[in-house]
């Protein structure tokens, strides 16, 4: 109860204060809304106050939007107060309630009656809506969008472009979001949409964000000396499109409709001297001004109807017409631009009413395109527009002299080369070349006509008695070029002594420099080619003036990994002199091939690796050396780095027995190649020693075979040099005619005593004759006999006596000997009988014989080159030694094979007897002195080494 009383008291006090203040309450409050600009206008009457409190609320939720004190004066004409407010939220979004009261300091009046501005979210408006719609705002502005949800649906989300934004609830159906600092929109605008709880779009709006116009650079000029043409720059893009949002231009108050199509030009029919340009769109407007005199803003139009009245090989005239007659009195400066496949150049001409020019320094048989533009020479303002191009072709002229050069393919063969003429040098289509070989000393000339595609002529440049001048001329339909000459000298210079250096590519070419040469009267020539090329090489060259000692060699035919040889020649009227040479690579690469023929060779515990140099075309760089590796699986161990590129071997020392794999790589400045690999298994050195011995023996055998073959083929010369012929002895009488057997008595110097005894000693065997069949026995049987030759000889004599009935012509001494033999009891003591060669025949049975090993040289004449001394008493025992074979005498041969002329010699028992007893003997020897017989009877005895050599020298089998 006390609190109620307190409230009533306060209310009473307030009413009392209000009545006491005397401030009237605003009357007839009225609301006016401009929804396009979102402005709310509030008016009221019957109040003399100057300050008022205004309160604005959202009607449905009674949220205060604005509560502030504003100063508003009374309009004297109407007696009303008016206050305007711009709503940040579109006025369509929700209903607003407005009330006003007067204020004078701390005194306030009663609030006016509340006025409501209805929104579009009322229940009777059930559709979904989005505001604002189609609004245009400047870039960077803030803007609030609201979505009114259809009655009976729930709000889902709101999207700005492709961005989901947060929203605020303004009423039961209205949701709003505020976008700040908006960026330029695209040509179709920026879309804002909202959806319901089912993510279905229920409403949307478009906003256009852009800039107001900002043109620049207004310039006005004249083309016809009467009217004016103004141009300006559009400036920044407004990002506003469409008829209602685009920018409009006016010039001196006249519309410029063409400027709306981005032409940015506007013209007036008369020159006014001052111009104002206004540009405007929905966001604002901008102004530009310009002023000038007529003579200072003349820009001629483009010339028309270009023609070429006269065209020659080296020049042509060009004419044109003007569109306006006023140009005849105008001082003009014109540019003529000419373009060909070679280059493009511009020439300038001046004159009053200029309409014709002459083009000079043209190229014959060349197509040109020209165009012209002009400007005012006095108070030059700008160049006019270019005319349409005009094309024409100049006439042909005779070619220039070819660039000729002499290059050597080999020591005696060379080629005369000349460069193909370029388009600017041929002056027309080349139809061919003419080459003249002329010797002024011999007064001889040879003329050759070559096809247009031939640019070289092979020649033989062997030493000749006179020099030859080669002249080359080119021909086209307009004529023949001047001659180009080169002299083939009598003697070619020796290029082996020329120093060769290395040159590096510097990115644009090969820089070469040299010392000036006194004989370079007509300059220098530098030629180059692929070093690995041997025949028909592609040779290029360039000429250097005599006062230069350096040049940069450039060509489009240089390739990486190719070695080029550069040669410098001093040129004179007589001939050329080779001065210096260089080798170089445009870019060095690793070798494309490994070292060839890599092979190992064991030398005891060492292994020597040898290889060949990589062929030049596969080096692809300067070989700086070789690296030797020991290969173990995929791992390489460096053994040696050979920095001498000429050294192609390396010895790996002190290895143990086993298998090894070695890799050798060549390297250039670019790196190493892939490497060549070889394997070897080390074996004990004795095997190699045995192999060496076997190889040596094989070599000696081959050498002996070669010597034997040579001696056999040259046997006559060898026989003459080492075994000359000995003349046959000349015998007195008629030895060769005697038919009977000669009675040969032993030499008195031979100590042979025949003792006859009637008593037969059974311990001694009688002497028997050796049958011919036994002489033809085996070599072993013959070799085993030790019968002294003197005994065999005597045995033959006794045999002769025992068969004297078959030799009727025997002498008495032979008969007496025969008679002593018939008894069969004859003892023979051998004391000094000279050994005969015929006693070398094998004996079948003979027990008592002297010891051959006890024989020493005698003092008698022995042409058989063998001396023997026998013991005084004979010894009996087994056969132990043989006399030397027949062939061992080597010199004068015993006549063991001498054959009687008598036919009875062919009878029984005549073999050995007739071969020995029928021949003459020396007076001091029982050996026969006739030459060795080559008959079949003489071949019954095996040949010794001397006999074989004798047969070899004589050519006998």
ABEGO torsion letter per residue (X at the ends): XAAAAAAAAAAAAAAAAAAAAGBBBBBGBBBBBBAAAGBBBBBBBGBABABBBBBBBBAAAGBBABBBBBBBBBBAAAGBBBBBBBBABBAAABBBBBBBBBBBEABBBBBBBBBBBBBAABAABABBBBOBBGBBBBBGBBBBBBBBBBBGBBBABBBBEABBBBBBBABAABBBBBBBGBBBBBAAEBBBBBBBAAGBBABBBBBBBBBBBBBBGBBBBBAAGABBBBBBBAEBBAGBBEAAABBBBBBGGBBBAAAAAGAGBBBBABBAGBBBBBBBBAAEBBBBBBBBBAAAABBBBBBBGBBBABBBAABBBBBBBBABAAAAABBBBBBBBBBBAABBBBBBBBEBGBABBBBBGBBBGBBBBBBBBBBBABGBABBBBBBBBBBBBBBBBBBBBBBBBBBBABAABBBBBBBBBBAAAAGEBBAEBBBBBBBAAAGBBBBBBBBAABABBBBBABBBABBBBBBBBBBBAAEBBBBBBBBBBABBBBAAABBBBBBBBAGAEBBBBBBBBAABAAEBBBBBBBAABABGBBBBBBBBBAABABBBBBBAABBBGBBBBBBBBBBBAABBBBABBBBBBABBBBBABBBBGBBBBBBEABBBBBBBBBBAAAAGEBBAEBBBBBBBEABBBBABBBABAABABBBBBGBBBEBBBBBBBBBBAAEBBAEBBBBBBBBBAAAAAAAAAAAAAAAAAAAAAAAAAAAAAAAAAAAAAABBBBBBBBBBEBAAABABBBBBBBBAABBBBBBBBABBBAABBBBBBBBAAAAABBAAAAAABABBAAAAAAAAAAAAAAAAAABAABBAAAAAAAAAAAAGBBBBBBAABBBBAAAABBBABBABBBBAAABBBBABBBAAGBBBBBBABBBBEBBABBBBBAAAAGBBBBBAABBBABAAAABBGAAAAAAAAABBBBAABABBABBBBABAAAAABBBBAAAAAAAAAAGBX
